[in-house]
């Protein structure tokens, strides 16, 4: 069986060897502070390190690959590499459970409107004002807003406005939940809407929200973001008549 990964772990004796391998790989990635793109040990080393057979190691890697946490590459320079914790990967996994629960896209939209405004409020209260300013400047450039908050920003690291707010909320759990729920709305509804039907007023909304955050006004940032999301979701309810009442699909 794989090496002991700590007394705080779940009872590993109830899991398949492949699942234990997968959990141990994730533990090692975190313990070694590995980043996306870093190479993991070769399969033969994993078999020795985790005291597991080839089939179990490969199945464990495939479990992680299916969730985007590991990337497997074939060929001479291939192997296993660290993936990422993209909300899109988490969203795809969540849609499986939502479909089984019979949840609708309206349920997802309501969840988004409850959670996301809190990120704007917390971003306004973030004590690292320099980070807030620079992050919103990047988001503004990416989003197409007219205002520029700082000239000294790296334009290669442009962020999506909503995900920027999540990143500034100071709570990684809340940030991932918001981004995951939003990824379902984006990938299942917004991307299915013809571009000419998308709104042009969102930039103005984003500007107002950003200014409230920069001013440190949490309640105003919450209110503006809540109204913004209501308008956005109402727009797509009209454009995608009937889809919001449909059951979420796993995809």
C-alpha positions in Angstrom: 0.0 0.0 0.0 1.1 3.6 -0.5 3.1 5.4 2.1 1.3 6.9 5.2 0.2 10.4 4.3 -0.5 11.6 7.8 -2.6 10.9 10.9 -5.2 13.5 9.9 -6.1 11.6 6.7 -9.3 9.7 6.2 -9.3 6.0 6.8 -7.4 4.9 3.7 -8.1 1.2 4.4 -11.6 1.7 3.0 -10.3 3.0 -0.4 -9.1 1.3 -3.5 -5.3 1.4 -3.9 -5.7 3.7 -6.9 -7.6 6.2 -4.8 -5.0 6.1 -2.1 -2.3 6.7 -4.8 -4.3 9.7 -6.1 -4.7 11.2 -2.7 -1.0 10.7 -1.9 0.1 12.3 -5.1 -2.1 15.3 -4.3 -0.6 15.4 -0.8 2.9 15.3 -2.2 2.1 18.1 -4.7 0.9 20.3 -1.8 3.7 19.3 0.6 6.4 20.0 -2.0 4.7 23.3 -3.1 4.7 22.1 -6.7 3.2 24.4 -9.4 1.3 23.9 -12.6 3.6 22.3 -15.2 6.0 20.8 -12.7 7.0 17.2 -13.5 6.0 14.5 -11.1 8.2 11.5 -10.4 8.2 8.8 -13.1 5.8 5.9 -12.9 8.5 3.4 -11.8 9.5 5.7 -9.0 5.8 6.1 -8.0 5.4 2.3 -7.9 8.3 2.1 -5.5 7.4 5.2 -3.4 3.8 4.3 -3.0 4.2 0.5 -2.9 1.6 0.1 -5.6 1.4 -1.9 -8.8 1.5 -0.4 -12.3 -2.3 -0.6 -12.8 -3.0 1.2 -9.5 -0.6 4.0 -10.2 -2.0 4.5 -13.7 -5.5 4.4 -12.5 -4.7 6.9 -9.7 -3.1 9.3 -12.3 -6.1 9.0 -14.5 -8.4 9.9 -11.6 -6.5 13.1 -11.2 -6.3 13.7 -14.9 -10.1 13.5 -15.2 -10.3 16.4 -12.7 -7.6 18.4 -14.4 -5.2 18.1 -11.4 -2.6 16.1 -13.4 -1.7 16.3 -17.1 -0.4 13.1 -18.7 1.9 13.4 -21.8 3.1 10.5 -24.0 6.4 10.2 -25.7 10.0 10.4 -24.9 9.7 13.6 -22.9 6.3 12.8 -21.5 5.1 11.7 -18.1 2.9 13.2 -15.4 2.8 16.9 -14.7 1.0 19.1 -12.2 -2.3 20.4 -13.6 -4.3 23.2 -12.1 -7.3 23.9 -9.9 -9.2 25.6 -12.6 -12.9 26.5 -11.7 -13.7 25.1 -15.2 -12.5 21.7 -14.1 -14.4 22.0 -10.8 -17.5 23.2 -12.7 -17.5 20.1 -15.0 -17.3 17.8 -11.9 -20.0 19.8 -10.1 -22.4 19.5 -13.1 -22.3 15.7 -12.8 -23.7 16.0 -9.2 -26.1 18.7 -10.1 -27.5 16.7 -13.0 -28.0 13.7 -10.6 -29.7 16.0 -8.1 -32.0 17.3 -10.8 -30.8 20.9 -10.2 -31.7 23.5 -12.9 -29.7 26.3 -14.4 -32.0 28.7 -12.4 -30.8 27.0 -9.2 -27.2 27.7 -10.3 -28.1 31.3 -11.2 -29.7 31.9 -7.8 -26.6 30.5 -6.1 -24.4 32.8 -8.1 -26.4 35.8 -7.2 -26.2 34.9 -3.5 -22.5 34.2 -3.4 -20.8 36.6 -5.8 -21.7 39.9 -4.4 -20.1 38.9 -1.1 -16.8 38.7 -3.0 -17.1 42.3 -4.0 -17.9 43.4 -0.5 -14.9 41.5 0.9 -12.6 42.8 -1.8 -13.5 46.3 -0.7 -12.5 45.4 2.8 -9.2 43.7 1.7 -6.4 45.4 3.7 -3.9 45.0 0.9 -5.0 48.1 -1.0 -2.0 48.0 -3.4 -3.0 44.4 -4.4 -6.6 45.5 -4.9 -5.6 48.5 -7.0 -3.2 46.5 -9.3 -5.6 43.6 -9.7 -8.5 45.8 -10.7 -6.2 47.7 -13.1 -5.4 44.4 -14.8 -9.1 43.5 -14.9 -10.0 46.8 -16.3 -7.6 46.5 -19.2 -8.8 42.9 -19.9 -12.5 43.9 -19.6 -12.3 46.9 -21.8 -13.1 49.5 -19.2 -12.0 53.0 -20.0 -10.5 53.8 -16.6 -6.9 52.8 -15.9 -5.9 52.6 -12.2 -2.2 52.1 -12.7 0.4 52.3 -15.5 2.8 49.8 -13.8 0.9 46.6 -14.5 1.9 43.4 -16.4 -0.5 43.2 -19.3 0.4 39.6 -19.9 -1.5 38.7 -16.7 -4.9 40.1 -17.5 -7.8 38.7 -15.4 -11.4 38.3 -15.9 -13.2 40.9 -13.8 -15.5 38.6 -11.8 -12.7 36.2 -11.0 -10.5 39.1 -10.0 -13.2 40.0 -7.4 -13.2 36.4 -6.1 -9.4 36.4 -5.9 -9.5 39.6 -3.7 -12.1 38.3 -1.3 -9.5 36.8 1.0 -11.1 33.4 1.3 -9.9 30.7 -1.2 -12.9 28.4 -0.4 -15.5 31.1 -1.2 -13.5 32.2 -4.2 -13.4 28.7 -5.7 -17.1 28.2 -5.0 -18.1 31.5 -6.7 -15.8 30.8 -9.7 -17.0 27.2 -10.1 -20.7 28.2 -10.1 -20.0 31.1 -12.4 -18.1 28.8 -14.8 -21.3 26.7 -15.3 -23.2 29.9 -16.2 -20.5 31.0 -18.6 -19.9 27.7 -20.3 -23.4 26.4 -20.5 -25.4 29.6 -21.1 -23.3 32.7 -22.0 -21.1 30.9 -24.5 -24.2 29.5 -26.1 -25.6 33.0 -26.8 -24.7 34.7 -30.1 -22.1 37.5 -29.5 -24.4 40.2 -30.9 -26.9 39.4 -28.1 -24.4 40.1 -25.4 -24.6 43.3 -23.3 -22.5 46.4 -23.9 -23.4 48.0 -20.6 -21.4 45.5 -18.5 -18.3 47.6 -18.7 -20.0 50.6 -17.0 -21.3 48.3 -14.3 -17.8 46.8 -13.7 -16.4 50.4 -13.6 -18.8 51.4 -10.8 -18.2 48.2 -8.9 -14.4 48.7 -9.1 -14.6 52.3 -8.0 -16.7 51.2 -4.9 -14.1 48.6 -4.1 -11.3 51.1 -4.5 -13.1 53.5 -2.1 -13.4 50.7 0.4 -17.2 50.8 0.4 -18.2 47.2 1.0 -22.0 47.7 1.2 -22.0 49.7 -2.0 -19.8 47.2 -3.8 -22.2 44.4 -2.6 -25.2 46.3 -3.8 -23.8 47.3 -7.2 -22.6 43.8 -7.9 -25.9 42.3 -6.8 -27.8 44.6 -9.2 -25.3 43.9 -11.9 -25.7 40.1 -11.7 -29.5 40.5 -11.6 -29.4 42.5 -14.8 -27.0 40.1 -16.5 -29.0 37.0 -15.5 -32.3 38.6 -16.5 -30.7 39.4 -19.9 -29.8 35.8 -20.5 -33.1 34.5 -19.2 -34.7 36.5 -22.0 -32.1 35.5 -24.6 -32.2 31.8 -23.6 -35.9 31.4 -23.0 -36.6 28.1 -21.3 -33.0 27.1 -20.7 -32.9 28.2 -17.1 -35.7 25.8 -16.2 -33.8 22.9 -17.8 -31.8 20.4 -15.7 -28.1 21.0 -15.6 -26.2 18.8 -18.0 -22.9 17.1 -17.1 -20.4 18.4 -19.7 
